Amino acid sequence: MKYLKFLVIAVVILFLAGVAGYFAWFHNPYEHTLQLDPVSVYGDRPEGFLLTNVNIVDVESGTLSEAQHLFVREGVIEDIFTGPIPDSLSNAYPVMDASGKFIMPALIDMHAHLNTGGLIPPDESGRLMALEQYARYGVGLVYTLGGHGFNQEVTRDLIQKQKNREIVAPLIYATGDIFTAPGGYPIEMISMMSGVSVDKIDLAEEGVIVVDDETDLVKLISIQKELGMNGIKVMVETGLGGGPEIPRLSTEIIRNIVEIASEQQLTVFAHVTRQADFEDAIDAGVHVIGHTVGDQLLTNADSYFDKMRENHIYYTPTLSIAYIPQYVATAEVLDDPFMLKYSSERTVRSLRSWLVRKLMLSMIEFDAESVLENMLQNFVLFHEAGVPVLMGADAGNPSVMPGYSAHRELEYMVAGGMSVTDALRSATIDPARFLGHEDRMGSIAEGKSASFLLLERNPLEDVRNTQTIERVMLEGYWLENK
C-alpha cells in the first residue's frame, strides 16, 4: 500500500506538471508586454539636437574619432565637427553631453525571424514584441526570412505599420513565403510544433509555398514583388543538420527561381545545412547562403569558396543556432542580465519551463554536439577563405532572442577568428552596401540616417562592448528617455 501511495502521488505530480506545461505553452493568460508606446517614441521629436564630445567608432577603418560633436536634424546626421560649438546650435537645439561615451551605427541583422525566441506558439503579440526587442537592442534594420505561423501578407502589413510609425520597430526587409519541395522542410517541423498533422496544415497561412516542375514561378515571384517583398527564400535542405533525409527542390528549379528573381531585382536566400546542398545552391547561383554547413566538416570546398568570392555570393553564418540544444537544455541564457534587459516576461517564462524545454529537445533528430562542432570549424574555413559575411543570427528560433542574439552572434564570429572590425563591418557597413544603401546607413557619417547605439565602452577594444548600451536612436528618435 505504501508503494501504491507513492505511485499515486508521483502520477498526480506528473499530471499537474503536464497541465502546467500545457497552459504555459498554449494558454498563458499573459501577453507579451510592449514597453514602448509609438505615440511617445515618435510624438515629439525635436527638429534637431546636438550630441557633444562623443567618440565615434569608424567601422570601415576600425579606428576611433575622439571628442566629436554630432548635429542631427530631421533624423539625419547633418554635421560632425570638433572645437567650439556655435551659439546658433547650442542656443537653438537640445544639447546632450556624451563625454566618455561611444557611438556606433545601428546593427543590421540579415538573417532573422519575427518570432520571440521563446518556447511558445507564434502569434501577433509575439511578432510585435520581437520587433520592439530588435529596436531596443539597437538593430536598425532586420531582414526577416519568413516565419512560422504567419505569411507574406502579414509581413507586408507589419512593414507598412513600421513606415507609418504605428509600431516601434526597425526598418523591415523581408523575403516572402518560403519556397520548398512537396514534403520538404519545414513542413514536418511545422506539424510537430503545431500538433497538426501534415495533411491538415494550411501552408498558405504558415507562409510556405510548395514548388514543383509544374509551378508557375513567374507568377509566384511577381506576387511577392507586388507585395513589396525584397527577396525570395528557397529551402535547399535534404535533412536538417544531418537528420533524416527529406525531399528537396531540384538544382534546376532553384536556378530558374534565381533567374526570374534576379530579373525583378529580388535577392535569393538559400537555406542550407548540408555540404551537398550548399554546393548545389552555389551552382544554382543564389545570392546569399543562409547558415553554416553543420552535417560534416567541409571537404574540397575551395572551388565553391572561389565561386562565392568571384560571384559576390554572401553568407550569413547564424552560429547562434548551433547553441540552441545547449541553451534549451540548460536555460543558461537566462543567467545573462543583458538578455533579461529587454526580453518579454512571457518569453522568459517559457524558457524557464523544464517540461516545455524537454518537449522541444525531444524534437531534435540530429547529433547536436557534432553539428555545433562542425558549424564552428566550418565558419573558420569560410572566414579564412575570404567569403563575404553578413551578420545574421537566425533570431526567433528557440533561445535565439531577437536583438540580443545579434550581439551574441558578433561574439561567436570573433571567437571563430574574425577581427573585431570585420565582425562590426558584417553587421553595419557591409550589409548596407549589399542592400545598396551605403549612402544612408551603415556608418556614422554626414548625410546618413541618425540610427545608432550610444555605448558606455569602446566596441573596438572588445566586441562584447556593443552590449553596454546606454541609449538607442533609430532614424532620429530616441527609443527611451533618460
C-alpha positions, 0 to 999 in steps of 0.5 A: 500500500505504501508503494501504491501511495507513492505511485499515486502521488508521483502520477498526480505530480506528473499530471499537474506538471503536464497541465502546467506545461500545457497552459504555459505553452498554449494558454498563458493568460499573459501577453507579451508586454510592449514597453514602448508606446509609438505615440511617445517614441515618435510624438515629439521629436525635436527638429534637431539636437546636438550630441557633444564630445562623443567618440565615434567608432569608424567601422570601415577603418576600425579606428576611433574619432575622439571628442566629436560633436554630432548635429542631427536634424530631421533624423539625419546626421547633418554635421560632425565637427570638433572645437567650439560649438556655435551659439546658433546650435547650442542656443537653438537645439537640445544639447546632450553631453556624451563625454566618455561615451561611444557611438556606433551605427545601428546593427543590421541583422540579415538573417532573422525571424519575427518570432520571440525566441521563446518556447511558445506558439507564434502569434501577433503579440509575439511578432510585435514584441520581437520587433520592439526587442530588435529596436531596443537592442539597437538593430536598425534594420532586420531582414526577416526570412519568413516565419512560422505561423504567419505569411507574406501578407502579414509581413507586408502589413507589419512593414507598412505599420513600421513606415507609418510609425504605428509600431516601434520597430526597425526598418523591415526587409523581408523575403516572402513565403518560403519556397520548398519541395512537396514534403520538404522542410519545414513542413514536418517541423511545422506539424510537430510544433503545431500538433497538426498533422501534415495533411491538415496544415494550411501552408498558405497561412504558415507562409510556405509555398510548395514548388514543383516542375509544374509551378508557375514561378513567374507568377509566384515571384511577381506576387511577392514583388507586388507585395513589396517583398525584397527577396525570395527564400528557397529551402535547399535542405535534404535533412536538417543538420544531418537528420533524416533525409527529406525531399528537396527542390531540384538544382534546376528549379532553384536556378530558374527561381534565381533567374526570374528573381534576379530579373525583378531585382529580388535577392535569393536566400538559400537555406542550407545545412548540408555540404551537398546542398550548399554546393548545389545552391552555389551552382544554382547561383543564389545570392546569399547562403543562409547558415553554416554547413553543420552535417560534416566538416567541409571537404574540397570546398575551395572551388565553391569558396572561389565561386562565392568570392568571384560571384559576390555570393554572401553568407550569413553564418547564424552560429547562434543556432548551433547553441540552441540544444545547449541553451534549451537544455540548460536555460543558461541564457537566462543567467545573462542580465543583458538578455533579461534587459529587454526580453518579454516576461512571457518569453522568459517564462517559457524558457524557464519551463523544464517540461516545455524545454524537454518537449522541444529537445525531444524534437531534435533528430540530429547529433547536436554536439557534432553539428555545433562542432562542425558549424564552428570549424566550418565558419573558420574555413569560410572566414579564412577563405575570404567569403563575404559575411553578413551578420545574421543570427537566425533570431526567433528560433528557440533561445535565439532572442531577437536583438540580443542574439545579434550581439551574441552572434558578433561574439561567436564570429570573433571567437571563430577568428574574425577581427573585431572590425570585420565582425562590426563591418558584417553587421553595419557597413557591409550589409548596407552596401549589399542592400545598396544603401551605403549612402544612408546607413551603415556608418556614422557619417554626414548625410546618413540616417541618425540610427545608432547605439550610444555605448558606455565602452569602446566596441573596438577594444572588445566586441562584447562592448556593443552590449553596454548600451546606454541609449538607442536612436533609430532614424532620429528618435530616441527609443527611451528617455533618460 
